Amino acid sequence: MRIISGKYKGRKLETLTGKQLRPTMGVAREAIFNILSHGEFGVEGFLDGCRVLDLFCGCGALAAEALSRGAEKAVLIDINQNHLDTARHNIRHMGEEANSIFIRADSSNPPPARVTCNLIFIDPPYKESLVNNTLQNLVKSNWLENQAIVVIETWKKEDIVMPEGFTEVHDRHYGNCRIRLLRWHKAHGS
């Protein structure tokens, strides 16, 4: 697996094998970043200076791609220490460790936010129905900046229920995966 674009384009990323780790395939990763940079958001340079939260980070491919394309900071969370170590290795190899925070925790129930983020990746294990609770807990833990974009990768047939404050703005299938982009609207007074 390699970084697709940006200042680290072509840089190889280490991965782990096994049922527990399923990195976002290249075609889906490229589609996600094309949509964020040039798609219906119409925000050229959206990634420049953004703060990224990569939940269920695995090898850190999504955070690495965002950092390569101009993200300012990345927070990577995974409960599996081997996954987190691999992600840290990949980020360190890029020279971006100073711009990254690594947290070993349950991604579906992240600890209180250290920084609010405007781009969140949720890529849980397939068929475990973790997205709904994850979205609710992101709100409770104050990770979401107003108007944040949340990118969710699930198994193609998995349904999710949008908690209050989230609006779906994109939904597409790539092989067995389904990519949905949501926008978070923080309610006044919360």
C-alpha positions as CSV (number, residue, x, y, z in Angstrom):
1,M,0.0,0.0,0.0
2,R,1.3,3.5,-0.9
3,I,0.3,7.1,-0.4
4,I,-1.7,8.2,-3.4
5,S,-1.0,11.9,-3.6
6,G,0.6,14.9,-2.0
7,K,4.0,15.6,-0.7
8,Y,4.6,11.9,0.3
9,K,3.1,10.5,-2.9
10,G,4.3,7.0,-3.6
11,R,5.6,6.5,0.0
12,K,5.1,2.9,1.1
13,L,2.9,2.2,4.1
14,E,3.4,-0.9,6.3
15,T,0.3,-2.9,7.0
16,L,-0.5,-5.9,9.2
17,T,-2.1,-9.0,7.9
18,G,-5.0,-10.8,9.5
19,K,-8.8,-10.6,9.8
20,Q,-8.6,-7.7,12.3
21,L,-7.0,-5.2,9.9
22,R,-8.7,-4.2,6.6
23,P,-7.1,-1.1,5.2
24,T,-9.2,1.2,2.9
25,M,-8.4,0.0,-0.6
26,G,-6.6,2.4,-2.9
27,V,-9.6,3.1,-5.2
28,A,-11.9,4.0,-2.3
29,R,-9.1,6.1,-0.6
30,E,-8.5,8.0,-3.8
31,A,-12.2,8.6,-4.3
32,I,-12.6,9.9,-0.7
33,F,-9.8,12.4,-1.1
34,N,-11.0,13.5,-4.6
35,I,-14.5,14.2,-3.2
36,L,-13.0,16.1,-0.3
37,S,-10.7,18.2,-2.5
38,H,-12.7,18.7,-5.7
39,G,-16.1,17.1,-5.4
40,E,-19.5,18.5,-4.4
41,F,-17.9,20.3,-1.5
42,G,-16.2,22.5,-4.1
43,V,-13.5,23.5,-1.6
44,E,-10.1,23.5,-3.2
45,G,-7.5,23.2,-0.5
46,F,-10.1,21.8,2.0
47,L,-7.3,19.6,3.5
48,D,-4.8,22.5,4.0
49,G,-4.6,23.1,7.7
50,C,-7.4,20.7,8.7
51,R,-7.3,18.7,11.9
52,V,-8.0,15.0,11.3
53,L,-9.4,12.3,13.6
54,D,-8.7,8.7,12.3
55,L,-10.9,6.3,14.3
56,F,-10.2,2.5,14.1
57,C,-7.0,3.8,12.4
58,G,-5.4,0.4,11.7
59,C,-2.1,1.2,9.8
60,G,-3.0,4.9,9.7
61,A,-3.5,5.1,5.9
62,L,-6.3,7.7,6.0
63,A,-4.4,10.0,8.4
64,A,-1.2,9.5,6.4
65,E,-3.0,10.4,3.2
66,A,-4.5,13.5,4.8
67,L,-1.1,14.7,6.2
68,S,0.4,14.1,2.8
69,R,-2.2,16.4,1.3
70,G,-1.8,19.3,3.7
71,A,-3.6,18.4,7.0
72,E,-2.1,20.2,9.9
73,K,-2.6,17.6,12.6
74,A,-3.8,14.0,12.9
75,V,-5.2,12.2,15.9
76,L,-5.1,8.4,15.4
77,I,-7.1,6.1,17.8
78,D,-7.2,2.3,17.8
79,I,-7.7,-0.2,20.6
80,N,-5.2,-2.6,19.2
81,Q,-1.6,-1.8,20.2
82,N,-0.1,-3.6,17.1
83,H,-2.3,-1.4,14.8
84,L,-1.3,1.8,16.7
85,D,2.4,0.8,16.5
86,T,2.2,0.3,12.8
87,A,0.4,3.6,12.3
88,R,3.0,5.3,14.4
89,H,5.8,3.7,12.3
90,N,4.1,4.9,9.1
91,I,3.6,8.5,10.4
92,R,7.2,8.6,11.8
93,H,8.6,7.4,8.4
94,M,6.8,10.4,6.8
95,G,8.4,12.8,9.3
96,E,4.9,13.8,10.6
97,E,5.1,12.4,14.2
98,A,5.3,15.9,15.7
99,N,2.0,16.7,14.0
100,S,0.3,13.5,15.2
101,I,-1.3,12.2,18.4
102,F,-1.7,8.4,19.0
103,I,-4.2,7.2,21.5
104,R,-4.9,3.6,22.5
105,A,-8.6,3.6,23.2
106,D,-11.9,2.1,22.0
107,S,-12.6,4.1,18.8
108,S,-16.4,3.6,19.3
109,N,-16.1,5.5,22.6
110,P,-13.2,7.9,22.2
111,P,-11.9,9.8,25.3
112,P,-12.6,13.5,25.7
113,A,-11.2,15.5,22.8
114,R,-7.7,17.0,23.1
115,V,-8.5,19.1,20.0
116,T,-11.6,19.6,17.9
117,C,-11.4,18.2,14.4
118,N,-12.9,19.2,11.1
119,L,-12.3,15.9,9.2
120,I,-13.1,12.6,10.9
121,F,-12.6,9.1,9.4
122,I,-14.6,6.2,10.9
123,D,-13.5,2.8,9.5
124,P,-14.7,0.2,11.9
125,P,-14.5,-3.6,11.4
126,Y,-17.2,-4.7,9.0
127,K,-20.6,-6.1,10.2
128,E,-20.1,-5.1,13.8
129,S,-22.6,-2.2,13.8
130,L,-20.3,0.3,15.6
131,V,-21.0,3.4,13.6
132,N,-24.2,4.7,15.4
133,N,-22.6,4.6,18.9
134,T,-19.3,6.1,17.5
135,L,-21.2,9.1,16.1
136,Q,-23.0,9.7,19.3
137,N,-19.9,9.4,21.4
138,L,-18.0,11.8,19.1
139,V,-20.5,14.4,19.9
140,K,-20.4,13.6,23.7
141,S,-16.6,13.8,23.7
142,N,-16.5,17.1,21.8
143,W,-14.3,15.9,18.9
144,L,-16.4,17.6,16.2
145,E,-15.8,21.2,15.1
146,N,-19.0,22.8,13.6
147,Q,-19.4,21.9,10.0
148,A,-17.0,19.0,10.3
149,I,-17.0,16.3,7.6
150,V,-17.3,12.7,8.8
151,V,-16.2,10.0,6.3
152,I,-17.6,6.5,7.2
153,E,-16.5,3.3,5.5
154,T,-18.7,0.2,6.2
155,W,-19.7,-3.0,4.6
156,K,-21.9,-2.3,1.6
157,K,-25.1,-3.5,3.2
158,E,-24.7,-2.0,6.6
159,D,-27.3,0.6,7.5
160,I,-26.7,3.4,9.9
161,V,-29.0,5.8,11.7
162,M,-28.0,9.4,11.5
163,P,-28.0,10.9,15.0
164,E,-29.4,14.5,15.3
165,G,-27.0,17.0,13.9
166,F,-25.6,14.9,11.1
167,T,-26.6,15.2,7.4
168,E,-25.6,12.8,4.7
169,V,-24.0,14.5,1.8
170,H,-22.5,11.6,-0.2
171,D,-23.1,7.9,-0.5
172,R,-21.2,5.6,-2.9
173,H,-20.2,1.9,-3.2
174,Y,-16.7,0.6,-4.1
175,G,-16.6,-3.1,-4.3
176,N,-17.8,-4.5,-0.9
177,C,-17.4,-1.2,0.9
178,R,-19.8,1.7,1.2
179,I,-18.4,5.2,1.7
180,R,-20.7,7.9,3.2
181,L,-19.8,11.5,4.0
182,L,-21.7,13.3,6.6
183,R,-21.7,17.0,7.7
184,W,-22.0,17.8,11.4
185,H,-24.0,20.9,12.3
186,K,-23.5,21.9,15.9
187,A,-26.7,23.1,17.6
188,H,-26.6,26.6,19.0
189,G,-26.0,26.6,22.7
190,S,-24.3,23.1,22.8
